[in-house]
């Protein structure tokens, strides 16, 4: 895994406050380049990590995207930037964990 920075104490507390305020009354969308399995470690505090993860993972829907990056990729030989885009799977085939909507 690439290096990452854990959340600071202030960031952890702000995140928990936002999640508490929205819990069971509003939707919250989170995006990440990290697998859900490592999110607890990214929080950096076991107690607050448990509280944050409980609020995130209760009644959640997970959509995992697969495929190449949609960002421009550098050509190795010439150094030119090209826009390599892969065909993504049809959204109806995207794996979804949790309740169907």
N, C-alpha and C positions, 0 to 999 in steps of 0.2 A: 504494500500500500504506500502511496506517496505520503510525504510528510504533511501534517496538518496541525492546526492550532486548536487546542481545546478551548471551550468557552470560558470566559473569565467569570468570577463570582457574580458580578453585576449582570453580565449577559445571561447567566443561568437563571438568576432571579427574575429578570425581565421576561424571559421566555416562559417561565412557569406562571408568572402573573397573567400574561396574554392568554396562555392556554387555559388557565383557571377561569378567566373572564368569558371565554368563548365556549367552554366545556358544556355540552349538551344543549346549547341554545343557538350556536352559529357554526357554520362550516369553516374549516381552516385548511388551506392547501400548503403543503410543505414539499419542496423539491430538494434533491440531493444527488451528488455524484457518488455518495457512499452507500453501501448496503445497509439496510435497516439493522442488521446484526451488530454493526459497529457504532451506531448512534449513541448508545449508552456510554461507550468509552469517550466519544467526542464531547459529551457533556462535562466530564472530568470530575464529578463529585457523585459518589455512590448514592447518597440519600436523595439529593435533588435529581439525579439521573433516574432513579426509580420513579419518582413523582412525575417527572416530565414524560418518561416513556409510557407510564400508565395512561396519562391523558392523551398521548398521541395514538397509542395502539388500541384503545378502547373504541369500538365502533369505527374502525378505519377501513378504507379501501386502498389497496396498493396496486399501482399500475407500473409494471417494469417494462421500459422501452429497450429494444434490442436493435443492433445494427451499427453501422459506421457513424462517425461523427458527421454532423451537418455543417460543421465549420470548414473553412478553406484549409486545405492540406498542402504543405510545401512539397514541391517536386525535389527529389534528392539530386537529380542530375543537373538541372539548370538553375535551381534556386527560385524559379517562378512559382507564384502562388496560383493554384488552380482550385476550382470549386468541385471537389469530388463529392457527389451525393449518392448515397445508396438508396435503393428502394426499401421503404419500410414496410413491415407487415401491415396488412389491413387491420384497422382498429378493432374490428370484430374478432380478430384472432389474438389480440393482445391479452396476455395472461392477467387476470384480475383475481386478487384474493379478497375474500370478504363477501359481503352481500352483493348480488347482481342488481344493477339499476336500470 
